Amino acid sequence: MLAVQPVAPLPGHQLLVFLLQLGILLLLAFLLGRLAMRFAMPAIVGELCAGVLLGPSVLEQLSPGISHWLLPRETGQFHMLDATAQLGVLLLVALTGIHMDLSLIRRRRSAILRISVLGLVVPLALGVGAGLLLPDSLVPDAADRTTFALFLGIVMGVSAIPVIAKTLMDLRLLHRNIGQLTLCAVMVDDMVGWLLLSVVSTMATTGIRAGNITVSLAWPLVVVLAAVGLRMDISALARPSVLLTGLAVLAVAVVGKFTGAYAGARLSGLNHWEGLALGAGMNSRGVIEVVIAIVGLRLGVLGPEMYTIVVLVAIATSLMAPPVLRATMSRGEHTAEERLRERDFQGTRPSDAGNASLPATE
């Protein structure tokens, strides 16, 4: 019988720094979330800014000493915070799954398929086109132009389930049919997006071979989520050329996602405002796009300037979603089915459930 070697306890200083990181992040996220709510915005708008303020974009510029003490460049220290962030994302996704209406998904599966396919293909194609047209100065010397373009297409095509779910919860729209359809379509898009990311990552490293594609499918999933704002450095946007290119890429990303989602919605029989609401929800890229950008930066497919541009798109689209969702969803009819679902989500059993008539669906 093998003797188990004792594990050394976590050093006191390392534990203290971790607890301070976690406490300050949570406190700042709470305060900024409440501030956003005072301006009639969902809490997630403020919460997304917490990591940016504590990261290299702001705190390191204002006070490098405090920044390096609070966020030391130690692998173990970052891993602890990343593990906590991943747990938070998993809990949020699990909570969202509990609130999914499986009966609606079964009835509207053809609509979900059309919306997800067009919501992925259109922005992906526009992203590949943009990647082929961007100036050579934004493509790393070691990167192949085709691989760079494919990577940018994936960046344009994906959405962020955690950010979209939190936005819908904050706006109290998760019970609405459009909220349910948005989450389902995004799930399909992101599954395909992760698969494509694995293939393109393999192209950028060892090349496409049957033996290494399977191995590469899992490794992007372990890249850091949630606290990704701590890695963002948007100071490069002070350069006019980078800023103008970033605005152009942002426009392509928004147009592509709105066009694809809107077309899929209209082909599925949804009205104009429902199509715009789907486009607004699926347009939110959030942490998922930043994760993909980190992968690209580590592989050498993206340079620092292009990484900054992708971060700009991620932040801008996430902040853009709440007001557009609120405006478009207010135009839609609040059906009896949605009211019943809202009461179920709140943990009550409606007395009029047997009398409510559900609208016809495909």
C-alpha angles and dihedrals in degrees: 000000000000118000115235112236114230116250117232113243120249111273112258095235093050091050091047092052091048093051091047091049092050095044095048092046093050094044094048092045090051094048094046090045091054090047091053090051090054087061092050092257126127116263093247091070089066095036092057089059096056095080092043092054093048094043133076093287095071119355095045090050094049100038117008093177095057091041094054092046095048095039105029117188092243119131095217093050093052092045092060092052092043092052090053090048092051090050090052092051092049091050091049092050090046091051089050091051090055089059096051116116104223093188090058090048092053093048095046100037093120091053091048090052094050093046094047095046096049092037089058105033099049098052091038091055092046090048092052089049091050090049091055092050102043116107119270091243090073094051115082114241092238094050126093113234092229093051090047091052093048090049091051089049091056090049089055095045103052129082132198116252095189094051094043092047093049091047092052091047093050091049091044091237100121091099093054118100091239090053091053093046091048093054093047093049091048091051091056092046094049094049090054090042093055090049092051091046090055092051094047091046088055090049089054094052121023101358130245112311127149092236097058103037092074092051092048094054094079106039100074088057092066094056115115120281137187102011088058090120087076088069097047119111110178096170090105088072087076087080108089095219092053092044094050092047089048092053090050092050090047090053091050091049094050096044093047096050095042092047095049096044093043093050092049091049094049092047087054093055098258119140130248097268093045089052091052091048091053090049091051093050096045091044091069107101102170121151096352092065091047090051089053089047090053089052090051092048093051092048092049093241092115126043125214093267094050091045089055091050092052090050089051090054091048094052097040096049092047092052091044096056103068100056093042091048092050093049096046098040091053088064094057128087117257100227129208090248091056092049091052091048091050091054091048090052089053090055098249130122109228114226092212095054092111093051099047116101117217120221120250114262135184 
